[in-house]
């Protein structure tokens, strides 16, 4: 005999599996650790200090 399948439950299980797959892809694509975020922020701050330090002063500007 064939196995009886509840179509609603099968559909929900399939959607759940797709959502988990999508979440795993997003974690790999966008996920960063706290240390990585802090390193990037420190690097951006250092870059901004370099840019501000190299800026020329224009006459008439305060």
PyMOL commands that set and color helices and strands:
alter all, ss='L'
color gray80, all
select helices_A, chain A and resi 7-30+34-54
alter helices_A, ss='H'
color red, helices_A
deselect
rebuild
show_as cartoon
